[in-house]
Amino acid sequence: MFLVGHFKSEAFVSENVVENQANEIALKRLIWHSRRGMLELDCLLLPFAEEALPSLSAQDQALYERFLSHEDPDLFAWLMEHQPADDGELERMVALVLGHARNRKP
């Protein structure tokens, strides 16, 4: 009986390890895609992705990924507050990124 429980817990641990590795890879990919090549965007997005993104919920991380799928001119206009984002969820992500930048210590 002990061996059966041992193998079950071992399988559970290995599933968690695989899931954690997948999450870590996904976060690294999002951090990499936060590098946009435009100084203004990089100064806002990279610190947010490195410092705040790991602590966000999976739902907000998915929203950030959707946010990054937009073109740089759109991101620039939203983050520089020239125009609002397309929808309320994206606007909330803009607020999260800008809030992080405003509260960040130099």
C-alpha positions in Angstrom: 0.0 0.0 0.0 2.8 2.4 0.8 4.4 1.9 -2.6 1.1 2.6 -4.4 0.8 5.9 -2.5 4.4 6.7 -3.1 4.1 6.3 -6.9 0.9 8.3 -7.0 2.6 11.2 -5.1 5.6 10.9 -7.3 3.4 11.2 -10.4 1.6 14.2 -8.8 5.0 15.9 -8.1 6.2 15.3 -11.6 3.0 16.8 -13.1 3.5 19.8 -10.9 7.1 20.1 -12.0 6.1 20.0 -15.7 3.3 22.5 -15.1 5.7 24.9 -13.2 8.2 24.6 -16.0 5.6 25.4 -18.6 4.5 28.4 -16.6 8.1 29.6 -16.3 8.6 29.2 -20.0 5.4 31.1 -20.8 6.5 33.9 -18.4 10.0 34.1 -20.1 8.3 34.2 -23.5 6.1 37.1 -22.3 9.1 39.0 -21.0 10.9 38.5 -24.3 7.9 39.7 -26.2 7.8 42.8 -24.0 11.0 43.9 -25.7 9.5 46.1 -28.5 12.5 48.0 -29.7 10.8 51.4 -29.0 12.5 53.0 -26.0 9.2 54.4 -24.5 7.6 50.9 -24.7 10.6 49.1 -23.4 10.9 51.4 -20.4 7.3 50.6 -19.4 6.8 47.0 -20.5 10.1 45.3 -19.5 10.0 46.3 -15.8 6.4 45.4 -15.6 6.9 42.0 -17.2 10.0 41.2 -15.1 8.6 42.6 -11.7 4.8 42.5 -11.8 3.8 39.9 -14.3 4.9 36.8 -12.3 2.6 37.8 -9.5 -0.5 38.3 -11.7 -3.2 35.7 -12.0 -3.2 33.4 -15.0 -6.2 35.3 -16.4 -4.3 38.6 -16.2 -1.2 37.0 -17.7 -3.3 35.9 -20.6 -4.7 39.4 -20.9 -1.1 40.8 -21.0 -0.4 38.3 -23.8 -3.4 39.6 -25.7 -2.3 43.2 -25.0 1.1 42.4 -26.5 -0.4 41.0 -29.6 -1.3 44.6 -30.7 0.9 46.7 -32.9 3.5 49.0 -31.3 1.7 52.3 -32.5 -1.4 51.1 -30.6 0.5 50.2 -27.5 2.3 53.6 -27.6 -0.9 55.6 -28.0 -2.5 53.7 -25.1 0.5 53.9 -22.8 1.2 57.5 -23.5 -2.5 58.1 -22.9 -3.1 59.7 -26.3 -6.2 57.4 -26.8 -8.0 54.8 -24.8 -7.5 51.1 -25.6 -10.0 49.1 -27.7 -11.9 47.5 -24.9 -12.2 47.7 -21.1 -10.0 44.7 -20.4 -7.1 46.2 -22.4 -7.7 49.5 -20.7 -7.3 47.8 -17.4 -4.0 46.3 -18.5 -2.8 49.8 -19.6 -3.7 51.0 -16.1 -1.8 48.1 -14.5 1.3 48.8 -16.6 1.1 52.6 -15.9 0.4 52.1 -12.2 3.5 49.8 -11.9 5.6 52.5 -13.7 4.3 55.3 -11.4 4.8 53.3 -8.2 8.2 51.9 -9.2 11.2 53.1 -7.2 14.1 54.3 -9.4 
